[in-house]
Structure formats: C-alpha cells, structure tokens
C-alpha cells in the first residue's frame, strides 16, 4: 500500500500576508516616532532661553532629521498666510494618514476605500479644520471681551486681533448684514455664534460620514 505524505512548505514560518502586516506595523511605529520628533522640534523652537544666542542643540539635532521633510511643504504658498503657517500641521496630517493606514494594514492585513476615506476625513478634521475653527472661536471670544471691557490699551489689542480676524468679521457682515449698519459688538457676537454652530455641525457630519465610509465593503 502506498502512503501519501503531506509536507508543510513553510513549517513554523510566516505567510506573506503576515510578513506584510509585520512590516506595516513597524513602519507605523517609525512614523509615530518621527511625528513625535517634529512636535518636539516645533515646541523647542517656541521656547527661547533668555541670554541664549545660539539655537538649542537638541532642536538643532532634531532639525537635521525633520526639516528636510517639513521643507517639502514650505513651498506651498497657500499654506502660509501672514502670521498663520499651516505647513507643520499639514505635514503632520500627511504622516498621520500614512501611520493610520499602516496600522490598519498591520492589524487587519487589508485596506478598503471606505476606511482610507474615513481616515483622511478624520485627519483633515483633527489636524487642520478643527484647530483653525477653534482658533477663530477663541480669538472671537477675546475680541468680544474687549467689546464689553474697555481699558487704556484696549484699542491696541483690538487692532492686533483685527489683523488676524478682520477679514472674517467683514465676511460675516457681508453674509448676514449686507447694506446694514450694525455695532461692533453685534457683529462679533454673530460671528462667534456662527462659527460655534459651524464647528458643531461639521463635527456631527464628520462622525456620520466616517461611520458610513467604514461600512463600505470595498
């Protein structure tokens, strides 16, 4: 009687999909560490030690690692508006999308268009849209405080704030009070309420969109 023997072609080894998942997980971890280096670089740039003429050596070392990547985004002029520089946020958002995709690939071994679309929406909201809206709301709250509380230096502070949100106030006036004359306080309150509603609506719509995308089978 002839016996048939079966052999395991890869005894105790990993399949190609397992290898891919492992590589994806390692790459996601490396991207997370690189993103942390970017955050440290940004924070150390903000911190200025009195009397220190040269750049912090740690910041200089991190700059050699992360600045070549950040410089890719500095050439995009639309990301830089007067005092507002969105290039670091966009650079981190790109890394966050890549990291999340690799995490999913490392966990489940596959990606779907729906999952990728949901990741992109969440990242855009978390790194760009939400911080900008929150920043505008905070500035409007401060601006409203100066509308009620006048002091010796209030005019200077109001002028400084208007250099950042003056265009937004003009846009709100044209949107709600075109060809009307309103006082400064009413305009700021209207802008504050409008952007607070926009923030809440966008947050709710994002949750629904991400849930719908996650259910897509492809």
Order of alpha helices (4+ residues) and beta strands (2+ residues): alpha-alpha-beta-beta-alpha-alpha-alpha-alpha-alpha
